């Protein structure tokens, strides 16, 4: 007498296939989250480097305001209602009104690290319309860029970070 083999239903195969799909989707989700975390940390790093560059430019311009042999040009105050010099985008391009720091000035300020971006930080000083009895008020504006900063032909950001900082200095 021949023994009858039990008929297989294939349930195990279906359960294993479903588990593989779930494991695959979970793996994709974990990898995507890891990639997002890397992108976020890179963006924070770029902004931090741009902020550091802007702080160096701001400190440079502020220091130049009190140096007798300074080559920094302080722009005149604008008439009330007119746009400030620092707010006119074209004043930052080329040989306009902004002072672009040299690599040596930036790297001497950094000491421990070297800023290797293609765009060096800039600063601009202009007289404020607010004149106090005890001296002139100067508005100092600085821009710093991350190493991965790039721009289009009009100077608008395409990638990377650009940070703007501003301070007000009263000169005696």
C-alpha positions as CSV (number, residue, x, y, z in Angstrom):
1,X,0.0,0.0,0.0
2,X,1.3,3.4,-0.9
3,X,1.3,6.0,1.7
4,X,-0.3,9.2,0.7
5,X,1.8,12.3,1.2
6,X,0.1,15.2,2.9
7,X,-0.7,18.0,0.5
8,X,1.4,21.1,1.1
9,X,-0.5,24.4,1.3
10,X,2.5,26.9,0.8
11,X,1.5,29.0,3.7
12,X,5.1,29.2,5.0
13,X,6.3,30.5,1.7
14,X,3.7,33.3,1.7
15,X,4.5,34.3,5.3
16,X,8.3,34.4,4.6
17,X,7.7,36.5,1.5
18,X,5.6,39.0,3.5
19,X,8.3,39.2,6.2
20,X,11.0,39.8,3.5
21,X,9.0,42.7,2.1
22,X,8.5,44.2,5.6
23,X,12.2,43.8,6.4
24,X,13.1,45.4,3.0
25,X,10.8,48.4,3.6
26,X,12.1,48.9,7.1
27,X,15.7,48.8,5.8
28,X,14.9,51.5,3.1
29,X,13.3,53.7,5.8
30,X,16.3,53.4,8.1
31,X,18.7,54.2,5.3
32,X,16.7,57.2,4.2
33,X,16.6,58.6,7.8
34,X,20.4,58.2,8.0
35,X,20.9,60.1,4.7
36,X,18.6,62.9,6.0
37,X,20.6,63.2,9.2
38,X,23.8,63.5,7.1
39,X,22.3,66.2,5.0
40,X,21.1,68.1,8.0
41,X,24.5,67.9,9.8
42,X,26.2,69.1,6.6
43,X,23.9,72.1,6.3
44,X,24.5,73.0,9.9
45,X,28.3,72.7,9.3
46,X,28.0,75.0,6.2
47,X,26.0,77.6,8.1
48,X,28.5,77.5,11.0
49,X,31.4,78.1,8.7
50,X,29.6,81.0,6.9
51,X,28.8,82.5,10.3
52,X,32.4,82.2,11.4
53,X,33.5,83.9,8.2
54,X,31.0,86.7,8.7
55,X,32.1,87.2,12.3
56,X,35.7,87.5,11.2
57,X,34.7,90.2,8.6
58,X,32.6,92.1,11.1
59,X,35.5,92.1,13.7
60,X,37.9,93.2,11.0
61,X,35.8,96.2,9.9
62,X,35.1,97.2,13.5
63,X,38.8,97.1,14.3
64,X,39.6,99.1,11.1
65,X,37.3,101.8,12.3
66,X,39.6,102.6,15.2
67,X,42.9,102.1,13.4
68,X,44.4,105.5,12.3
69,X,46.1,104.0,9.2
70,X,43.0,102.1,8.0
71,X,42.1,101.8,4.4
72,X,38.5,101.1,5.2
73,X,36.2,103.6,3.5
74,X,33.2,104.6,5.6
75,X,30.3,105.3,3.3
76,X,28.3,108.5,3.9
77,X,24.9,108.4,5.5
78,X,22.0,108.0,3.2
79,X,19.2,110.6,3.1
80,X,16.1,109.6,5.1
81,X,13.8,107.3,3.1
82,X,16.6,106.1,0.8
83,X,18.0,102.6,0.8
84,X,21.1,102.0,3.0
85,X,24.3,101.2,1.1
86,X,24.6,97.7,2.6
87,X,21.0,96.9,1.5
88,X,21.8,97.5,-2.2
89,X,22.9,94.1,-3.5
90,X,25.1,95.6,-6.3
91,X,27.3,97.4,-3.7
92,X,28.7,94.0,-2.7
93,X,29.7,92.9,-6.2
94,X,33.1,93.4,-7.8
95,X,35.0,96.5,-6.8
96,X,31.9,98.2,-5.4
97,X,31.6,99.7,-1.9
98,X,32.3,96.5,0.1
99,X,35.7,95.5,1.5
100,X,36.7,91.9,0.7
101,X,39.1,90.4,3.2
102,X,42.2,88.7,1.9
103,X,43.0,85.0,2.5
104,X,45.8,86.1,4.8
105,X,43.5,88.3,6.9
106,X,40.9,85.5,7.2
107,X,43.3,82.7,8.0
108,X,45.3,84.8,10.5
109,X,42.0,85.4,12.4
110,X,41.1,81.7,12.3
111,X,44.6,80.4,13.4
112,X,43.6,76.8,14.1
113,X,41.6,76.2,10.9
114,X,41.9,77.4,7.3
115,X,38.9,78.8,5.4
116,X,39.2,77.3,2.0
117,X,36.1,78.7,0.3
118,X,36.3,80.4,-3.0
119,X,34.4,83.4,-1.7
120,X,36.1,85.4,1.0
121,X,34.0,87.3,3.5
122,X,33.2,91.0,3.0
123,X,32.3,94.0,5.2
124,X,31.0,97.5,4.6
125,X,30.8,100.4,7.0
126,X,28.5,103.4,6.6
127,X,27.5,106.3,8.7
128,X,24.1,106.1,10.3
129,X,21.7,108.9,9.9
130,X,21.5,108.9,13.7
131,X,24.1,111.4,14.9
132,X,24.7,111.5,18.6
133,X,26.2,114.5,20.4
134,X,29.2,112.4,21.5
135,X,30.3,111.0,18.2
136,X,29.5,109.4,14.9
137,X,27.4,106.2,14.7
138,X,28.7,103.7,12.1
139,X,26.7,100.6,10.9
140,X,29.0,97.7,10.0
141,X,27.6,94.9,7.9
142,X,29.4,91.7,7.0
143,X,28.8,88.7,4.8
144,X,30.4,85.3,5.2
145,X,30.1,82.3,2.9
146,X,30.4,78.6,3.3
147,X,33.1,76.7,1.4
148,X,30.4,75.1,-0.9
149,X,28.8,78.5,-1.7
150,X,28.1,79.2,-5.4
151,X,26.1,81.9,-7.1
152,X,24.5,82.8,-10.4
153,X,25.6,85.6,-12.7
154,X,23.6,88.1,-10.7
155,X,25.3,87.1,-7.5
156,X,22.2,85.2,-6.1
157,X,22.9,82.1,-4.0
158,X,22.6,78.8,-5.8
159,X,24.1,76.5,-3.1
160,X,25.8,76.8,0.2
161,X,25.3,79.3,2.9
162,X,25.6,83.1,3.0
163,X,25.3,84.7,6.5
164,X,24.8,88.4,7.0
165,X,25.8,90.1,10.4
166,X,25.5,93.7,11.4
167,X,26.7,95.8,14.3
168,X,26.5,99.4,15.3
169,X,29.6,101.2,16.5
170,X,29.7,104.7,18.1
171,X,33.0,106.5,17.4
172,X,34.2,109.1,19.8
